[in-house]
Amino acid sequence: MRIAMIGLGKMGANMASRLCRGGIEVVGYNRSPEIVERLANEEGLLPAADLSSLLDMLDPPRIVWMMLPSGEVTEDMLLRLGDMLSAGDIIIDGGNANYHDSQRRAVQMKDEGIGYIDAGTSGGIWGLENGYCMMVGGAEEHVSQIEPVLKVLAPSADTGWAHVGPVGAGHFTKMIHNGIEYGMMQAMAEGFSLLEGKKEFDLDLAEIAEIWRHGSVVRSWLLDLTAEFLSEDQNLESISGYVADSGEGRWTVAESIDQGVPAPVLALALHMRFASQQENGYGNRMLAMMRNAFGGHTVKTQDEQS
């Protein structure tokens, strides 16, 4: 099976690598050609110099997976692809798009006879090794065609992925996932701030994180990552407490307002992200390091923040 991958950043490059290693032929295109060349040499990716050559290397029905930033970048690429693809072809958006945008885009593509799938994708920079969790929205006829790809990307063929509903359901599910992620990270950061603040006990935070990983109720992959970076530096004095919000947390809180469903933990976690952009405390430095640990998000140092 052969598919195209557009957008070979941190996530896209690792996904392309996993697919190549799993027997899926990947034709790759990226705005910066260096990563395309590297993946071609290291993973056997088929390089494309532009969109036209990328599509020429696919047999119909052509399947194109996009891993691009949400908003204008994705919108522009879809407009270009819409003019170049044919009826029966399929576009998959695996980026962090707003589900309302996915629903609108699917209608636009349907008018051209092009299938549209929204694939909420989680796994961060560790997905290459561990596999990705994928929440897929779209018509059954389209999702069934990409099942071999999903089974290679997932932790196993039968776990970590599902066709969760119609177009929009994939990105909606991923949006709620990220909202929950905000709350979990905030709770952990606050807890470790309290531990760090109890100076009279001289607590070893790395040791505590490690013992919590085994048998405790709060054991999790997030705690595993936390224990790892605390074992290297539990003071985090060189780290800025600036924690960006990618947009999905905002969309989740907006959805709770639209539905009239109370979500105080998720809302407060989002507001604490805003507060971190003005304050610099231990908890915020913990949040910054957690985001870096699972997603490779940039961490600012104190020098950069000042």
N, C-alpha and C positions, 0 to 999 in steps of 0.2 A: 504494500500500500504506500502511496506517495501523497504527501500534503505539503502545502507552503506555510512557512512561518514568517510573519512580518513583525519586526520589533524584537531585537535580540539583546535586550538589556539584561539585568541580573536574572529576572525570572525567565524571560524568553529564551536566553541562551542556554540556561540549565534545562529547560523543557525540551528544547531542540536536541540537546545532548542525550537526554534520557530516551527520547524517541529513536534517535539514531542507534543507540545501544540496544534498544528493544526490537530492532528489525523494521522500523518504519522509515521509509525514505523521506527526508526533509529537504525541501528547497528553501533556502533562507535568503531573506533580504533585510537589510538594516541601513539606516541613513548613514552611519559610519561604517565603512567597508572593512575596517581592521578586524572586527569581531567575526564577520562572515568568513574572512580568510583563515582566521584561527580555527573556527569550528570545522571548516572544510579540511584543514590539515590534520586536526586532532580527532574529529568524530566522523568524518566522511560526509558531512553536510554538503549538499549540492548548492554552490553559490550562484546567486543571481545579481546582476549589476543594476537592474531596474525592474519595475513592476511588469513591464511588457515581457521581458525575458523570463521572469519568474512564472508568469501565467502560461507562457509557451512551453514550459517544462512539465506542465501538468496535463494529464489525460482527463477528459470529461467523464463524470461530473467532477469539476475541480473543487477542491476543499482548501480554503484559506483560513488560517488561524492567525488572529491579530493579538499581539501583546503590547499594547500602546497605552500611554497615559490617557486618562479620561478627559473628555471635553473636546476642544478644538482639534487636537491632533488626530483623535479617532474619527471625528466628524469629517475632516478633510480626506482621510484615507478612504472612508466609506464612499464618499462622493466619487473619488477616482476609481475605486473598484467597481462601483455600480455601473460606470460607463464602459468597463472593460470585461466584466463577467457576462455569462450567458444564462438563460433559463436552465434550471437544474443544478447550477453550481451552489455551493454552500459557503457562507462566511461564519466564522466563529469569533466572537469577541470574548477573550479571556482576561481582559483588563478590569480595573475597578470602575466600571461604568455605573451611572445612575440607572436604576431599572426602568424609570420612565423614559429615558433616552433609548434604552434597548427596545421597549415596546414600540416607540415611534419609528425607530430605524427598521424594525422587522416589517412594519407596514409598507415602508418605502421600498424595501427590497422585494417584498411579495409582489408588488406591482410589476416588477421586472422578472418575476418568476424565480428569484434567487432566494434560497433558504437562509434563514438567520438563526443562529444559536448563541445564547448568552451563557458563558461558562464561568461562574464564580470560582476562582482558583485560589487556594490557600496552601501554604507550605514554605513560603519565603525562600531564602537562600539554601535551605536544607532539602528542598524538594528533589533535587537531582539524586541524592543518596536515599532519602526515605520515601519518595513518592509524594504526589500532590493530592489534596482533598479537593474534589471538583463537584460543584453544584450546578447541574446543567438544565437550562431551560430551552424549550423549543418543541417543534412538532416531532412526533414519534418517527415519522418517515425520515427526517433529517438526522435525529440523534442516533438512530439505528445504524446509519451509514458511518458514523465516526466512532462507534463502540470500540473497534480495535485500537484506536488512538487513545481513548480514555483508559482502557485496560492497561496500556503500557505506562501511561503517566501516573496512574494511581498506585498506592502502596502494593496492591495486588489486584488481580483481575476482578475479584469479587468484593473488594473492600475499598472504601474511601471515595467512591463516586456514586452518583445516582442521577437519574433523569427526574428532577424534582417537580416539573410542571411545565406549563406553556412558556413562550418567550417572555422574559422579564422575571420569571421565578428564580432563575439561576442567580442573577445579580441581586435580586431582593434578598434571597437567602444568605448570600455572601455579605450583604450590607448588615443584616442582623448579626451574623457571626462576628463581624468586626466591632459592632457595638458592644457585644458581650466581651470581646477581647479587651476593649477599653476598660470595662468594669473590673475584670479580673486583674489586669495590670495595675490599676489604681489601688485595689485592695491590697495587693502584694506590696506595692511601694509604700503604702501607709503603714502596713505592719512592720516592715523592715525599718522604717523611719523611727517607729516607737522602740524597736529593739536597739537601734543605733543610739537613740537618745538616752537610754538608761545607762549612763556612764559608770555608775557605782558597781554594776555587775561585770563590766568589762567583757561583754559578750562577744564571742567569735561568730560573726554573722555567716561566714562561709561554712563553718561547722554546723550551724543550725539549719541552714539551707540544705546541707547534705543529709542530715538525719531526717528532715521532713520529706525528703524524696522517697523514703522507704517506710511504707506502712501508714503514713499519715493521711488524713482526709484531703489535705490540700496538695498532695503529690500531683504533678502534672509536667508536661513538656516545658511549659513556661518556667516552672520551678527548676527543672533540670538546667535550663539555660542560665537562670539566675545564679544557681550554685556554681556553675562553671566560671562566670565572669567575676563572682565574688572571691573565688579561690585565687584569682590573679591579683585582684585589687578590691578590697572591701571598703576602703575609704572614699574612693571615687572623687578625690579632691581635684583632679585635673579635668573632670568632666563638667560641662555646662548642664544646667538643669532645664535647658530649652527643649521642649518636646513638641514637635510638629503634629498637626492632625491632617490626615490625608484626604478627608472629605466624607468618608463612609460613616464616621461617627456622627457628623452633622446630619447626614441623610437619615440615619437611624433615629435620632432624636426628633427630627422633623416628622418622620413617619408616626412616632408615638403621639405627637400632637395631632396629626391628621386623623388618627384612629381614636383619639381620646383615651388611649391606654396609658396609665401611669408607668413611667420607666425612670424613677428618680436616680437609681444607681448609674444607669447609662448616661443620663443627662449631666449628672454631677461629674462623672469621669471626663466627659467632654469639656466641661467648664474648667476642670482642673488642668486640662491640656492648655487652655487659654491662659490660665493663671501661671503656668510654667513658663510661658513666654515673657512674663514680667517678673517672676521670682526665681530664685535659685536655691532650693533646699535639697536635702539628701534624698527625699522621696522622688523629686523630679529628676535627679541624676540617675536614680534607679530606673525610672521609666525610660529615660533616654537610652540606657544600656540595654534594657529588655528589647526595645524596638530594634536596636542594632543587632542583638543576638539572633533574633528570628528572621528579620527581614533585611539585614544589611543596611538599614537606614543610616544616613550620615549622623554622626555624633559631633556636636560642637565642643571644643575645649574651652576652658575658662578664658584663654587668650583670645580666641575667636569671638567669644561673647562680649568681651569688654570693648 
